[in-house]
Amino acid sequence: MSFKIFSLQLTGKIKSVDTIEKKRKQLDDDYATFLKTESSDELKAFLELEEYVNSADFKAKKKETENLSFKGSEEENQEKELQRLQKSARIRNYFKVEGSSDLVRYQKDKESQKLSDFYALEDYVKEGDFEKDKKEVKSQVFKGSSEEKHLAEFKKLEKSAGIKAFNEYDGSEKLKNHKAFEASDKFKRYNELKTAAEGDKEKQKEFKSLSKDQAVKNYFKFEKSKKLKLYHEIAGSHNLTRYKELKELVNSEDFKKKVAYLKDKKKFEKSEAFKKYSEYKKLLSDSVVTFVLKYEKSKLYKNYLDVKESFDLKRHNELKEIIDSEEYKKQKAWLEDKKRWEKTEDCKKYKQYESDKKNPEIVKYFKYKDSTDFDFYKNWELVFEDSFAEAKLDAGKWTTSGMAAASAIGQNYAMPGDLSIFTNGSNIETGNKLSIKVKKENKKGMVWQMPAGFVPAEFDYTSGLICSGENFQVEDGIVEAKIKFNPVKQVASSFYLSAANNVPRVNLVEMGAKNILGVYTLNGGGKIASEGLEIDNLKKGDYIFSLEKSGANFTWKINETEVLQLSNSELNKPLVLNVSSLVVDQLSGSANFDVEWVKCYKKK
């Protein structure tokens, strides 16, 4: 009886299989979650978020945001500056004018034709042209004018005797008759007789008669008159030519008009200058003109013009646009918001970080990140397993005959003293677990007997064996199996590792006639020698038996609690897995050797 097993059970160091399997299941699930989380975008995002929210930059931005205030801010300064400008008399008066009905009227009237005419006339009146034109008009008088001189000269010529005679006879009937008589036959006869010889009395008589003719007498009277003489003297003279020129001039309509204009005492009132002046005076009292002139001189309008292009107005309008903007209103509300930090993207990130930090998968990841809990997964890999879930034994993993039997006679055989023979799988059941059935039944088989070798024999019991054989061999690593520990003294049920022969071998566990963990070897006399730990006082039930092989060194565990260490150089070689039950004493009924699963690991 092993006091060690008793002590470990008593102190609870050998925990229940349920506890271990639940823990393993949880750890398996946690490791799967850990691996999934480790490579997930969620973890990557969380780590980036964690790095950011713990950074100096984040803390500085948080502090800066929390310390923000409207008071003392650029926005407050802008608002105060605008208020100061709005209180300015210059700015207030500017806005009294800007957009007012008077300004609209002024701008409209200023562009009117009436104003255009007024300004043109005002320039004419006030810039000297009017006075010049007025002086010029008033300076134009008849006295001393060329017209007066021409008229005086004309009148003087007209009063002269020669011009009078000319005017009297030129084209007159008297002159025409005179000339006609001069061309008459009578006058011609008279002139002929006048030169007739004195001796020709008849002609002399005729001449005397004609000389007394009244027509002739009248002719010579007119011919010898002073007026006709003057007429002939003036005809073709310069004076006559000048007279005619002046007569034509003074009798022309233009001359008469000019003389009338020069003599007109009210010619200025009729002048274009006076007309323009009168129109100017009229416009000066016009409501449109008086409004524009008065408005232009008003203090409000002068202030409007002064401020219109000023820096203060530009700054006022710039600030007004800024402060009326949605952006400014949002910024002011932001600065006045006592909970502004909670509304930042950074705060959202922080809350997301805090939320993600509570995410079960994230929590689990960091729980295991720096722990040793997953060292087994990290250091070992599963290379062989069977949970015997299928209804048939997996032939790809197991054979139902041992290696020695297969190589010797191609079938299972018994050793001297064995009461049972291994069948070729008929005593093996699977389906959620492996169960090797020991049955009380007659069966023929072969037994090894020296020196005869293999000889036929009959057996009262049958049993079963499975072997990993060529399918799988353990070099270095861990072998563990969940086995029901329920010893039957007449049956040696073993889970062991061996080479081609059954001995030497490593017993993961053996129960029945002996309950032991350890190593079997052959002593010098060919007898089996046992070295290991007796587990007679191990309570019945399911256990996970583990064996770690490292070269020639072996370590056993029961339910993850180390119970034994041994070394054996003979077993420093590849070993196969064997599970069997062997009847070693009379058994009244049957017995089962149950293995729920097998797992083998090797170091990565």
C-alpha positions in Angstrom: 0.0 0.0 0.0 1.3 3.4 -1.0 1.2 6.0 1.7 2.0 8.6 -0.9 -1.3 8.0 -2.8 -3.2 7.9 0.4 -1.7 11.2 1.5 -2.3 12.9 -1.8 -5.9 11.8 -1.8 -6.4 12.8 1.8 -5.0 16.3 1.3 -7.1 16.7 -1.9 -4.0 17.1 -4.1 -5.4 14.5 -6.5 -8.3 16.4 -7.8 -11.4 14.9 -9.3 -11.4 14.2 -13.0 -14.6 16.3 -13.4 -12.7 19.2 -11.9 -9.7 18.7 -14.1 -11.7 18.1 -17.3 -13.9 21.2 -16.6 -10.8 23.2 -16.1 -9.2 21.8 -19.2 -12.3 22.4 -21.2 -12.4 25.9 -19.9 -8.7 26.3 -20.7 -9.1 24.8 -24.1 -12.0 27.2 -24.8 -10.1 30.1 -23.3 -7.0 29.3 -25.4 -9.1 29.1 -28.6 -10.6 32.4 -27.6 -7.1 33.8 -26.8 -5.8 32.8 -30.1 -8.8 34.1 -32.0 -8.6 37.4 -30.0 -4.8 37.6 -30.4 -5.2 37.7 -34.2 -8.4 39.7 -34.3 -8.9 43.2 -35.6 -10.8 43.9 -32.4 -7.7 43.3 -30.3 -5.5 45.3 -32.7 -8.0 48.2 -32.5 -8.1 47.9 -28.7 -4.3 47.9 -28.4 -4.1 50.9 -30.6 -6.8 52.6 -28.6 -5.1 51.6 -25.3 -1.8 53.0 -26.6 -3.6 56.2 -27.6 -5.6 56.8 -24.4 -2.6 56.2 -22.3 -0.4 58.5 -24.4 0.9 61.9 -23.3 -0.8 63.4 -26.4 -4.2 62.1 -25.4 -3.8 63.3 -21.8 -2.6 66.7 -23.0 -5.6 67.0 -25.4 -8.0 65.9 -22.6 -6.5 68.5 -20.2 -6.6 71.1 -22.9 -10.2 70.4 -23.7 -11.2 70.4 -20.0 -9.4 73.7 -19.5 -11.1 75.4 -22.4 -13.4 78.3 -21.5 -15.2 81.0 -23.4 -13.8 83.6 -21.0 -10.5 84.8 -22.2 -10.9 83.0 -25.5 -10.3 84.4 -28.9 -14.0 84.1 -29.5 -14.8 86.2 -26.4 -12.3 88.8 -27.6 -13.9 88.9 -31.0 -17.4 89.3 -29.4 -16.1 92.1 -27.2 -14.4 93.8 -30.1 -17.6 93.7 -32.1 -19.7 95.1 -29.2 -17.2 98.0 -28.9 -17.4 98.7 -32.6 -21.2 98.5 -32.5 -21.3 101.1 -29.7 -19.2 103.5 -31.7 -21.2 106.6 -32.8 -19.5 106.4 -36.2 -20.6 102.8 -36.8 -24.1 103.3 -35.4 -24.6 106.4 -37.6 -23.3 104.5 -40.6 -25.9 101.8 -40.2 -28.6 104.5 -39.7 -27.8 105.5 -43.3 -26.9 102.2 -44.8 -30.1 100.7 -46.4 -32.2 103.7 -45.3 -35.0 105.1 -47.6 -33.3 108.5 -47.7 -30.1 106.8 -49.0 -32.0 104.8 -51.5 -33.8 108.0 -52.6 -30.5 110.0 -52.7 -28.8 107.3 -54.8 -31.7 107.2 -57.2 -32.2 111.0 -57.5 -28.4 111.6 -57.8 -28.5 109.6 -61.0 -31.5 111.4 -62.4 -31.4 113.7 -65.5 -32.6 116.6 -63.4 -29.5 116.4 -61.2 -27.3 115.9 -64.2 -28.8 119.1 -65.7 -28.5 121.0 -62.4 -24.8 120.2 -61.9 -24.1 121.1 -65.6 -25.9 124.5 -65.1 -24.3 125.0 -61.7 -20.9 124.6 -63.3 -21.9 127.1 -66.0 -23.2 129.7 -63.6 -20.5 129.3 -60.9 -17.4 128.6 -63.0 -17.4 132.0 -64.9 -18.9 131.1 -68.3 -22.3 132.7 -67.3 -20.7 136.0 -66.3 -18.6 136.0 -69.4 -21.6 135.3 -71.7 -23.7 137.9 -69.8 -21.0 140.5 -70.2 -20.6 139.7 -73.8 -24.4 140.0 -74.5 -24.7 143.2 -72.6 -21.6 144.6 -74.4 -23.3 144.2 -77.8 -25.0 147.7 -78.4 -25.9 149.5 -81.5 -23.9 152.6 -80.7 -20.4 152.3 -82.0 -21.2 149.0 -83.7 -20.3 148.2 -87.3 -24.0 148.1 -88.0 -24.4 151.7 -86.8 -21.5 152.7 -89.0 -22.8 150.9 -92.0 -26.2 152.4 -91.5 -24.8 155.9 -91.1 -22.6 155.6 -94.2 -25.6 154.3 -96.1 -27.8 157.2 -95.0 -25.1 159.7 -95.8 -24.7 158.3 -99.4 -28.4 158.1 -99.7 -28.7 161.8 -98.9 -26.0 162.8 -101.4 -27.2 164.7 -104.6 -25.7 162.2 -107.0 -27.3 159.2 -105.2 -30.6 161.0 -105.0 -30.4 161.8 -108.8 -29.5 158.2 -109.5 -32.3 156.9 -107.4 -34.7 159.4 -109.1 -33.8 158.6 -112.7 -32.4 155.0 -112.5 -35.0 153.0 -114.3 -37.5 155.9 -114.4 -40.0 156.5 -117.3 -38.5 159.9 -117.7 -35.1 158.6 -118.4 -36.5 155.8 -120.5 -38.4 158.3 -122.6 -35.4 160.6 -122.9 -33.3 157.8 -124.2 -36.2 156.7 -126.5 -36.4 160.2 -128.0 -32.7 160.3 -128.4 -33.1 157.2 -130.6 -36.1 158.6 -132.5 -36.2 159.7 -136.1 -37.1 163.2 -135.1 -34.0 163.5 -133.0 -31.9 161.9 -135.6 -33.4 164.4 -138.2 -32.7 167.2 -135.9 -29.0 166.2 -135.6 -28.8 165.8 -139.4 -30.2 169.3 -140.0 -28.0 170.7 -137.3 -25.0 170.1 -139.5 -26.7 171.1 -142.8 -25.1 173.8 -145.0 -26.1 177.3 -144.3 -27.1 177.7 -147.9 -29.7 175.1 -147.7 -32.5 177.2 -146.6 -35.1 174.5 -146.6 -33.1 172.5 -144.2 -32.4 175.6 -142.2 -36.1 176.2 -142.0 -36.8 172.7 -141.0 -34.1 172.9 -138.4 -35.6 176.0 -136.9 -39.0 174.4 -136.9 -37.6 171.3 -135.1 -35.7 173.5 -132.7 -39.0 174.9 -131.6 -40.5 171.5 -131.3 -41.6 170.9 -127.7 -40.3 167.4 -127.6 -36.9 168.7 -128.8 -37.0 171.5 -126.4 -37.9 169.2 -123.6 -35.1 166.8 -124.5 -32.4 169.5 -124.3 -33.9 170.9 -121.2 -33.6 167.5 -119.4 -30.3 166.8 -121.1 -28.8 169.9 -119.7 -30.4 169.5 -116.2 -28.1 169.3 -113.1 -29.8 166.2 -111.9 -29.1 164.3 -115.1 -25.5 165.5 -115.0 -25.3 164.2 -111.4 -26.9 161.0 -112.6 -24.3 160.5 -115.3 -21.5 161.4 -112.9 -22.5 159.0 -110.2 -23.2 156.1 -112.6 -20.3 153.7 -112.5 -18.7 155.5 -109.5 -17.2 153.9 -106.4 -19.8 155.7 -104.3 -22.6 154.1 -106.3 -21.1 150.7 -105.9 -20.6 151.3 -102.1 -24.1 152.6 -101.9 -25.5 149.5 -103.5 -23.5 147.3 -101.2 -24.7 149.1 -98.2 -28.2 149.2 -99.4 -28.2 145.4 -99.9 -26.6 145.0 -96.5 -28.9 147.3 -94.5 -32.0 146.0 -96.2 -31.1 142.3 -95.5 -33.1 140.5 -92.8 -29.9 139.5 -90.9 -28.8 143.2 -90.7 -32.2 144.3 -89.6 -32.3 141.5 -86.9 -28.8 142.4 -85.8 -29.7 146.0 -85.5 -32.9 145.1 -83.7 -30.9 142.8 -81.4 -28.3 145.6 -80.7 -31.0 148.1 -80.0 -33.0 145.7 -77.8 -32.8 146.8 -74.2 -33.9 143.3 -73.0 -31.6 141.3 -75.2 -29.9 139.7 -72.2 -33.2 138.4 -70.8 -33.7 136.8 -74.2 -30.2 135.3 -74.3 -29.3 131.6 -73.9 -27.1 132.6 -70.9 -30.1 134.1 -69.2 -32.2 131.0 -70.1 -29.6 128.7 -68.6 -29.4 130.9 -65.5 -33.2 130.9 -65.1 -33.2 127.1 -65.5 -30.5 126.9 -62.9 -32.5 129.0 -60.4 -35.6 126.9 -61.1 -33.7 123.6 -60.5 -32.1 125.1 -57.4 -35.5 125.2 -55.7 -36.7 121.8 -57.2 -37.5 119.2 -54.5 -35.3 116.6 -56.0 -32.3 118.9 -56.2 -32.9 120.5 -52.8 -33.1 117.0 -51.2 -29.9 115.8 -52.8 -27.9 119.0 -52.0 -29.2 119.0 -48.4 -28.6 115.2 -48.0 -25.0 115.5 -49.3 -24.2 118.1 -46.7 -25.8 116.2 -43.8 -23.5 115.0 -41.0 -25.0 111.5 -41.3 -24.2 111.2 -45.0 -20.7 112.6 -44.5 -20.1 110.1 -41.7 -21.4 107.4 -44.0 -18.9 108.3 -46.6 -16.1 108.5 -44.1 -16.9 105.1 -42.5 -17.8 103.3 -45.7 -14.2 102.3 -46.6 -12.8 102.6 -43.1 -10.8 99.8 -41.4 -13.3 99.9 -38.5 -16.3 99.1 -40.7 -14.4 96.3 -42.5 -13.4 94.9 -39.1 -17.0 95.2 -37.9 -18.4 93.4 -40.9 -15.7 90.8 -40.7 -16.4 90.1 -37.0 -20.2 90.2 -37.6 -19.8 87.5 -40.3 -17.6 85.4 -38.0 -20.0 85.7 -35.0 -23.1 85.1 -37.0 -21.6 82.0 -38.6 -22.7 78.5 -37.5 -19.1 77.6 -36.9 -18.6 80.4 -34.4 -21.9 79.6 -32.6 -20.9 76.0 -32.4 -17.4 76.9 -31.1 -18.9 79.3 -28.5 -21.4 76.7 -27.3 -18.5 74.2 -27.2 -16.4 76.6 -25.1 -19.3 77.2 -22.7 -20.3 73.6 -22.5 -19.2 72.2 -19.1 -19.5 68.7 -20.5 -17.6 69.4 -23.7 -15.0 66.6 -23.0 -17.8 64.0 -22.9 -18.7 65.1 -26.5 -15.3 64.8 -28.0 -14.1 62.0 -30.3 -11.3 61.4 -27.8 -13.8 60.8 -25.0 -15.8 58.5 -27.3 -12.5 56.7 -27.9 -11.9 56.6 -24.1 -15.4 55.2 -23.4 -14.9 52.7 -26.2 -11.7 51.7 -24.6 -13.3 51.3 -21.2 -16.1 49.4 -22.8 -13.7 47.2 -24.8 -11.6 46.6 -21.7 -14.7 44.9 -20.2 -15.2 42.8 -23.3 -15.1 39.2 -22.0 -12.7 38.2 -24.8 -10.4 41.1 -24.2 -10.5 40.5 -20.5 -9.7 36.9 -21.0 -6.9 37.8 -23.4 -5.2 40.0 -20.8 -5.9 37.5 -18.1 -3.7 35.0 -19.9 -1.4 37.2 -21.9 1.5 37.2 -19.4 0.5 34.1 -17.5 1.9 30.6 -17.7 -1.5 29.0 -18.1 -1.1 28.4 -21.8 2.5 27.2 -21.5 1.4 23.7 -22.3 -0.3 24.8 -25.5 2.7 26.9 -26.4 5.2 24.2 -25.7 3.4 21.0 -26.7 1.5 19.9 -29.8 -1.1 17.1 -30.0 0.3 14.4 -32.3 -2.1 11.5 -31.6 -5.5 11.2 -30.1 -8.6 9.0 -30.0 -11.8 9.5 -28.1 -13.2 6.2 -29.5 -16.4 8.0 -30.4 -17.1 5.9 -33.5 -18.8 2.5 -33.4 -15.8 0.8 -34.8 -12.2 1.0 -33.7 -10.2 3.3 -35.9 -8.0 1.0 -38.0 -5.9 3.9 -39.1 -4.7 4.3 -35.5 -4.9 0.8 -33.9 -4.5 -2.9 -34.6 -6.0 -5.6 -32.4 -2.9 -7.7 -32.1 0.5 -6.9 -30.4 3.7 -6.2 -32.4 5.4 -9.4 -31.2 2.4 -11.6 -32.2 2.0 -9.9 -35.5 5.7 -10.5 -36.4 5.9 -14.0 -34.9 2.8 -15.9 -36.1 0.5 -13.2 -37.5 -2.0 -13.6 -34.7 -2.4 -13.1 -31.0 -1.0 -15.7 -28.7 -0.8 -16.4 -24.9 2.1 -16.9 -22.5 2.4 -19.9 -20.1 0.0 -19.3 -17.2 -2.3 -17.0 -19.1 -6.0 -18.0 -18.6 -7.3 -15.9 -21.5 -6.6 -15.5 -25.2 -6.7 -12.1 -27.1 -9.3 -12.2 -29.8 -8.9 -10.3 -33.1 -11.1 -7.4 -32.0 -14.3 -9.3 -30.9 -13.7 -8.3 -27.3 -13.2 -4.6 -28.3 -16.1 -2.2 -28.1 -16.1 1.6 -29.0 -18.6 4.4 -29.1 -17.8 7.2 -26.7 -15.1 5.1 -25.0 -12.9 2.0 -25.5 -14.1 -1.0 -23.5 -12.0 -4.2 -23.5 -14.4 -7.0 -22.5 -13.1 -10.0 -20.5 -15.5 -12.9 -21.1 -15.8 -16.3 -19.6 -16.0 -18.4 -22.8 -14.0 -21.3 -24.3 -11.7 -20.3 -27.1 -8.9 -22.0 -28.9 -5.6 -20.3 -29.4 -1.8 -20.5 -29.4 0.4 -20.4 -26.4 4.2 -20.0 -26.3 5.9 -23.0 -24.6 9.6 -23.6 -24.4 11.2 -25.4 -26.1 8.2 -26.4 -28.3 7.4 -22.8 -29.3 3.8 -22.0 -30.3 1.4 -24.8 -29.6 -2.4 -25.0 -29.7 -4.3 -24.6 -26.5 -7.8 -24.0 -25.2 -8.7 -21.1 -23.0 -11.6 -20.5 -20.7 -11.6 -16.7 -21.2 -11.3 -14.3 -24.0 -10.1 -10.8 -23.8 -8.8 -8.0 -26.1 -5.8 -5.9 -27.0 -5.2 -2.8 -29.1 -1.8 -1.6 -30.2 -0.7 1.6 -32.1 2.0 -0.5 -33.8 3.2 1.0 -37.1 0.6 3.7 -37.0 2.1 5.7 -34.1 5.1 5.5 -31.9 6.2 7.6 -29.0 9.7 9.0 -29.0 9.7 11.8 -26.5 6.5 13.4 -25.2 3.5 12.9 -23.1 1.0 10.1 -23.1 -2.2 10.5 -21.1 -5.4 8.6 -21.0 -8.7 8.8 -19.1 -9.1 5.4 -17.5 -11.7 4.0 -15.2 -9.7 2.6 -12.2 -11.8 -0.4 -11.1 -9.3 -3.3 -10.3 -10.4 -6.9 -10.7 -7.8 -9.1 -8.9 -8.2 -11.9 -11.4 -7.5 -9.6 -14.4 -4.3 -7.7 -15.2 -5.6 -4.6 -17.1 -2.7 -2.5 -18.5 -2.1 0.6 -20.6 1.6 0.4 -21.4 4.3 1.5 -23.8 6.7 -1.0 -25.3 9.0 -1.8 -28.2 8.7 -5.0 -30.3 8.4 -7.2 -27.2 6.1 -6.6 -24.3 9.1 -6.4 -21.8 10.8 -4.1 -21.0 7.8 -1.8 -20.9 6.5 1.3 -19.2 3.1 0.9 -17.5 1.1 4.0 -17.7 -1.1 2.1 -15.3 -1.7 -1.5 -14.5 -4.5 -2.7 -12.2 -6.0 -5.9 -11.1 -3.6 -8.5 -9.6 -1.2 -5.6 -9.2 -2.1 -1.9 -9.0 1.0 -0.2 -10.1 2.7 2.6 -12.1 6.2 2.0 -13.3 8.5 -0.1 -15.4 8.7 -3.8 -16.1 12.0 -5.3 -17.0 13.5 -8.9 -17.3 16.0 -9.8 -14.6 18.9 -12.1 -15.1 16.8 -15.2 -14.6 14.3 -14.1 -17.3 11.7 -13.2 -14.7 9.8 -9.9 -14.8 11.1 -7.3 -12.4 8.8 -4.5 -11.4 9.8 -1.0 -10.3 7.4 1.8 -9.6 4.6 3.0 -7.3 1.8 0.8 -5.9 -1.6 2.5 -6.1 -3.7 -0.1 -4.3 -5.3 2.5 -2.1 -6.3 4.7 -5.0 -10.1 5.1 -4.9 -12.1 3.6 -7.6 -13.2 5.9 -10.3 -12.1 7.8 -13.5 -8.6 9.1 -13.6 -6.3 10.8 -16.0 -3.0 9.0 -16.0 -0.1 10.8 -17.6 3.4 9.8 -18.6 6.1 12.1 -19.8 9.0 10.5 -21.6 12.2 12.4 -22.0 14.9 10.1 -23.3 15.4 7.5 -20.5 13.5 9.6 -18.0 9.9 9.0 -17.1 7.4 11.0 -15.0 4.0 9.9 -14.0 1.0 12.0 -13.0 -2.5 11.1 -11.7 -5.0 13.8 -12.4 -2.1 16.2 -13.1 -0.4 15.5 -9.8 3.1 14.2 -10.1 3.5 10.8 -8.3 6.6 9.1 -9.7 9.8 9.6 -11.6 12.0 6.8 -13.0 14.9 6.3 -15.4 15.5 3.3 -17.6 18.0 3.4 -20.5 16.6 0.3 -22.1 13.4 2.2 -22.8 15.2 5.2 -24.4 13.7 4.3 -27.8 10.5 4.7 -29.8 7.6 2.9 -28.0 4.1 1.9 -29.2 0.9 2.2 -27.2 -0.8 -1.0 -25.9 -4.0 -1.4 -24.1 -5.0 -4.9 -22.9 -6.7 -7.1 -20.2 -5.3 -10.5 -19.3 -7.0 -13.1 -17.0 -4.5 -14.4 -14.4 -6.8 -16.2 -12.1 -10.2 -17.9 -12.1 -13.0 -15.4 -12.7 -16.6 -16.2 -12.1 -18.0 -13.5 -14.3 -16.8 -10.9 -16.7 -14.7 -7.7 -16.4 -14.3 -4.5 -18.4 -11.3 -2.3 -18.9 -12.6 1.2 -19.9 -10.5 3.9 -21.5 -12.5 7.1 -22.5 -9.7 8.8 -24.5 -6.0 8.8 -25.3 -3.9 11.8 -26.2 -0.2 12.1 -27.1 1.9 15.3 -27.3 5.4 16.2 -28.4 7.3 19.3 -27.7 7.1 22.0 -30.4 
